[in-house]
Amino acid sequence: QVQLVESGGGVVQPGGSLRLSCAASGSICSFNSMGWYRQAPGNQREFVASITSGRSTNYADSVKGRFTISRDNAKTTVYLQMNSLKAEDTAVYYCRVTAGGTINWGQGTQVTVSS
């Protein structure tokens, strides 16, 4: 079983920055793909970014050049550095981790971009 604890959400002005963190723990020996999705009110959950155990990254077109995903050396924590935030980035951000053949989701953290 995998537990995910997210942190770092909040309210920021347009053009500002936030850093999200997601710490994974549990009985799984290693975590494969780690990533972030988001869901705005009235919208479906959408992919934001992901990183593999080999640190290969992938980004949604809407965040390329503004967001950076990374993992710590132990590969149990994933980060999302969000710069140049826009109002349309406002959403609940969810951590997603695949491990041991299972997909695991965090509880979500709210990001609000507003002046």
N, C-alpha and C positions, 0 to 999 in steps of 0.2 A: 504494500500500500504506500502511496506517495502523498505527502503533505506539501502544500504550496502556500507560502506566506508572502503576500505582496505588500509593497509600501511605496510611498513617493508621490502619490497623486495630490492634487490640490487645485487652487485657483491661480491663474497667471494671466497677465495681459498679453495681447497679441504681440508677437515678436519675442516673447520671453522663452525661458527654458525650464524644463523639469527633467528629473531622472527617476525612472521607475526601477524598482528592484523586485525580484522574485526568488526567494530562497526555497530550494527543494530538499526534502528529507524523506527518509523512509527505509524500507527493507530492500529496496532495489539497489543493486551494486553500481549501476551507472545510468545516467540519464542521456538519452539520445538527442533527439531534436528538442530544443527549447525555443519558445517564441511568444509573441504577443498578438492578440487579436483585440478588436474594439467593437463596441456597439453603441451607437447613438440612438436616442429616443426615436421610435418609429422605424428604425432600420434593422436590417439583419446584421448579425455579427460578421465582421470582415477581418481578413488577414492584414497584419501590419508588418511584421518582420519575424524572421526565424534564424536560428544558428544551430549548426550540427555539432556533434562532439568533436569533429575535426575543425571546427570554427569556420566552416563555410556559411556565408550569410545570404539571405534573400530578403528583398523589401518590396512592399507595395509601391506602385508608381507614385502614388500620392504623397509618400513620405521620403522618397529617395532624395539624398542630398541634405535632408534636414534631421533625420533620425539615424541613430547608430545603435546597433545591438551588439552586445558583448557578453562573455562568460568569464567567471573568475577561474583561476588556475585549477581549483578543485573540481570545476565544471558542475557545481551544484547551485550556483546562483547566476541568474541571467539579468542583465541590465538593459534598459532602453533609455538612451540619452535623446531627449527631444528638444531640438532647437528651432528657432524661427516659427514658433507655434502660431497656428491660425485658429480662427473661430470654428472652422469646420473640423478641427482636431478634437473638439469637445466630445467626450464619450466616456463610457466605462471601459477601462482597459483590463483585459484578462490575460493572465499568464497561462500558457499551454505547454505541457511537458509530456513527451512520449518516453516510456520506460517499461521494459519487460513486456512489450507488446500491448501496453495499455496507454490510453490517452487520458491525461489528468488536467483539470482546470483549477485555477485559483478562484478566489471569491470575488475578484474584481476590485479595481480602485478607480475612483472618479477623477477625471481630468476635465477641468473647465477653463476655457480660454475666453476671457471677456474683459472688456475695458470698463 
